[in-house]
């Protein structure tokens, strides 16, 4: 059984986010890169790549969003809007905006350059758990405890 070493490896990566471990062996012999360079002070609920794959956005239980450069693995920007726990994140197709879904069906469209909220929406009770933009960026699909919705 190889599960125990992998579980322990991920535990240490989680516990000591600064470790420079580079890979682990997954079940079946596949190699998995371990990238402990996306630290948050709390649990990361959601993470998404930009359309071009150059950036990564992550959102945590403290309501903090972070944007990362994938190639260099360096932090580009941190947004601490203080609107509550982030459950879902998504880049717009242009990469100029990022969506954050929070408790209470609270939605925010945030400018990635300035960190300012472009638009806020509220959709009722519950929690948004997932989100995706349409290819043209005109619609956002969200899903969560109250079902699935399309936003224009």
N, C-alpha and C positions, 0 to 999 in steps of 0.2 A: 504494500500500500504506500503510495507516494503522497497522499492527501495531507498527512500530518506535517511534513516539512513545508509544504506550500502554505498551509494555514498558519504555521509559525512564522514563515517569511512575511506574509501579508500582515500579521499582527505586529511584527517589528517595524515594518515599513509604516504602518498606521501610527504606531506609538512613537517612532523616531523618524518623522517625515524627512529629516535631513540626511538619512542614510544614502549612500551612493551605490546601492545594489542595482545591477543592470538587467538581470533576467532571472527567470524561474522556469522550472520544467513543469508543464501542466500535464494532466492526465493524458495518456496516449503519446507522450513524448514531444508534444508541441512546445515550442519555446514562446514564452510570454515576457515581453519587456515590462519591467517594473519601473515606473517613473515617479519617484517620490519627491517631485519638485513642484507640486501644486498644493502647497500647504494652506490650510484654513485652520482657524482656531477651534472650529467645531465641525460637525458632520456635514459633508457635502451631499446635498440632496439631488442635484442635477448638474449635468455637464453636457456641452454641445460644441461641435466644431463649426467654424465659419464655413461658408460654401466653398471657398478656395482651399480650405484645410490649413491655412496659415495661422489661425488664432483659435483659441479655446476659451469658452466662458464657463465659469463655475459659480454655483449659488449655494449658500449654506444655511443652516438653521438659525444663525444670528441675523439673517437678512443681508449678508454681504455678498456682492458680486465681484468676481475677479476675472480679468481678461489676460490671457497668456499668449506669448509667442511660442508656437509649437516647435519650430526649428531650434530656437535657442533655449527654450524652456524657462524663459524669464517673464516675470510679472510685468505687464504693460500698464495696467490701471486697476485700482480698487474703487468700488462704489459702495458707500455705506449710507444708503438712503433712509434706513431706519423704518421701513414700512412693514417689517415682519418677516417671518421665515420664508425663504425662497424654496419652492417645490419644483419649479420647472423653468428652464431657460432655453432660449433659441435665438440664433442670429437671424436677422433679416437677410434676404438674398444679396442685398448690396453690401452687407457687413457694416453699414453705418449705424444701425440700431440693433439693440438687443432687447428681447422680451423677457420679463420676469413675472412668473405666476406665483401668487402668494396665498395665504389663508384668506377665507372670506371671498373667494373668487375675485380677488383683487389682481388686476393686470396692469402692468406698466410697460410702456415702450420708452426705452432710454437711449439717448444719444451716446454712442461709444466714445466720441471725442471729448465731450464736455462732462458727461455723467449726469446731465440734466434730464429730468423726466419730460418727454415730448407729449405724452398723453397717458392718462390713467382711466381705467374702466373698473366698474364693479358689477359683478354678475350674480350676487346672491350669497347664500350660505355654502359652505363646503370648501374644498381645497382643489386647486388645479394641480394635477400630477404630471401632465405631459403637454407639450406644445410643438407645433411645426408650422412654418410658413409655407405658403404655396410658392411655386417656382418663380412667379412674377412678383411676389411680395405683396399682393393686394389682399390676401386673406391669411388669417391665422386660425389654425385648428387647435382647440384645447380639449383636454379630457381630464376628468377627475371624479370626485365623489358624487357629483350631480349630473353625470353624463358627458356627452361630447357636444361641442359647439363650434360653429364657424363664425369668425368675426371679420367684417369687411373694413 
